Amino acid sequence: MDGITEEGSRASGASRPGFLSRERTIAGPQFNRWLVPTAALAIHLCIGMAYGFSVFWLPMSHEIANPPASCGDIGLMQALTTTTCNWTVTQVTYTFGIFIAMLGVSAAIWGAWLEHAGPRKAGFIAALCWGGGMILGGVGVMVHQLWLVYLGAGVLGGVGQGLGYITPVSTLIKWFPDRRGMATGFAIMGYGGGAMIGAPLAVWLMARFSADGGTGVAPTLMTMGVIYAIVMSCGAFGFRVPPNGWKPEGWQPKEEDGNAMITQGHVHLNKAWKTKQFWLIWAVLFLNVTAGIAVISMASPMLQEVFGGILVGVDDPNATLTEAQLAAVAAAAAGLVGLISLFNSLGRLFWASLSDKIGRKNTYFCFFVIGIVVYSLLPTWGHLGMAGLFVISICVILSMYGGGFSTVPAYLADIFGTQMVGAIHGRLLTAWSAAGLVGPLIIGALRDAQLEAGVDQALVYDRTLYIMAGLLFVGLICNALVRPVHDDHHMDEEEVARERALQHDSGVAANAETAARGSFGLGGVLCWLGVGVPFLIGLYIAIAKAAALF
C-alpha cells in the first residue's frame, strides 16, 4: 500500500491495520481496475441464487415420507416446530419473503457502516452470513425444524444478501466515474444471473444426494452454503479501493457539460434520505419492481392459462389435451421461465450501460413509457392468440425490471454524489423489500377476486396487467419530478474530510496519480474466466430451456 494512510500510521507508531480493514485494500501501482467487477460478480452470482430458491420448495414439502392423518390441517405455528408433519409449499416459500425483507433492512441499517469498513470486510461478513445461513437452513431441514430454516436461510441469509448486494456499489462507482452505469451493471447482472447457475446446480445436487432415499434438500443447502462462502470470500479478498484523488488515466470530470442532473458535490446519508429526491427515486424503484414482480410471479401460469393448446398447435380452446400435449405446454412455460432469467440478467448490463449514454432519468423514462405500452398490449396478444408477441413482450418487461436495479445506483450517484452512495443505496433498497412483500399480495388478491367474480380464467390477468400499467404511469410522474439536489444539502469540505477520515482516507493520497496503472495480464484473464465460465454455463442452460418455446 503506497498511500499516505500507511505512511501516517508508521509515523504515529500505530499498529498495522488488520487484513480486513479498508486501509489494507487501497490499490497499489500494479493493480488494474478491471479486476474489481470480477470480485463484485463473485459475490453477486452467489447471492443471486435467491431467485432460484423455488427449486427447493416442492421437495421441502415432502420431507416426511408417511405423515399421520392428523397433519392435514397443520397451521403455521404448529409447522414451525413439528417433526412429524410435512410443511406446505406456502409455508416454506415464506423463507423467500423473509430474506428479501432482511435484504432491505440490513442494507439500510449497515450501509453507512459499510462505507467506513470497506468492501473487503463487508464482503467477507456477507459471505459468512449467506453461506452460513444456507448451512443453518440445511440443518433446519435435516432436523425438520421450520423455525431454524427461517432463522438460517431467511434471517441470517437475508443479512448476507443485503451486505453482499451493496458491498460492490460504492467501490465500482469510484473506480469507474467515466462508466458508472456499466460498472454497476456488471455486478448487478450477476445477481440476475445467479439463479441460472445455482438452480441447475441445486437440482443436480439434490438428485445425487437423494439417490439413496430422501429429498436431498438438506445436504444440498449445506454443500451450496460452503461453496458460496468460499467463492464470496475470494471475491471479498479481491476488492481494492482507489486512493483518494485517483481517476482514470486521461479522464477529467465534466464540470461544465450543462448536465445539471450529475452533481459534483456530495450529500450525507443523514440528509439524503430526508430529501424529496430520495423518496421520488424510492417510489420509482418500488413501482418498477412491483410491476416486474407481477410478471415474474404470473408468467408461467399466465402463458399456460391464456394460450393453453395454442402453444402445441391446438387452436380449439375447448379441446381436451392429451397428457403428452399438457407436458409440452408445461415445458413451454418452463422455457419462458428460462427466458425470464436470461433477460432479467442481461437487461441489467444493457440498460445500465445505455444509461451512461442517455442519462439515468431518460433511461427510467424508457422503462415507464415502453412498460406502459407493453403491459397494455399483453391482454391483446392473449385475445388474439399471438403467443410469440406475448413472449417477446414478457422478455422486454423483464429486461427493464433488471435494468431498474442496475441503473439506480448510478442514478443515486448522479443526484447525491459518490461519497456515501453505497449507504444511500442501502436505504433505497427498502423499496425492493416493500415491493417484494406488497406486490405479490396485491397481485394474488386481484386474481382471486376476479376468479370469485366468475371472470374466465383466460381473461383473469387482463385487469391486473392494466393496473400494473397504471402503476408505471405513476412511476413516470415520479421520475419526471426528480430534480437536482439543492446545494444547501451538500457537505462542505470539512464534512467530506470527516467522512474520509472515518474511512482512513483523508487527504489526497500520495499515490493517487500512479495507482492502478497495471496491465490486465494473465491474472485478469483468470479472474474473468473464473466468473465468466460459470455464468456462460448458466446462460447455456437457460437458452436450452427456452428452446422448448420454439
ABEGO torsion letter per residue (X at the ends): XABAAAAAAAAAGBBBBBAABAAAABBBAABBAAAAAAAAAAAAAAAAAAAAAAAAAAAAAAABABBBAAAAABBAAAAAABAABBBBAAAAAAAAAAAAAAAAAAAAAAAAAAAAAEAAAAAAAAAAAAAAAAAAAAAAAAAGBAAAAAABAAAAAAAAAAAAAAAAAAAAAAABAABAAAAAAAAAAAAAAAAAAAAAAAAAAAAAAAAAEEAGAAAAAAAAAAAAAAAAAAAAAABBBBBBGBBBBGBBBBAAAGBAABBABBBBAAAAAABAAAAAAAAAAAAAAAAAAAAAAAAAAAAAAAAEAAAAGBABAABBBBAAAAAAAAAAAAAAAAAAAAAAAAAAAAAAAAAAAAEAAAAAAAAAAAAAAAAAAAAAAAAAGBAAAAAAAAAAAAAAAAAAAAAAAAAAAAAAEAAAAAAAAAAAAAAAAAAAAAAAAAAAAAAAAAAAAGBBAAAAAAAAAAAAAAAAAAAAAAAAABBBBBAAABBBAAAAAAAAAAAGABEBBAAAAABGABBAEAAAAAAAAAAAAAAAAAAAAAAAAAAAAX
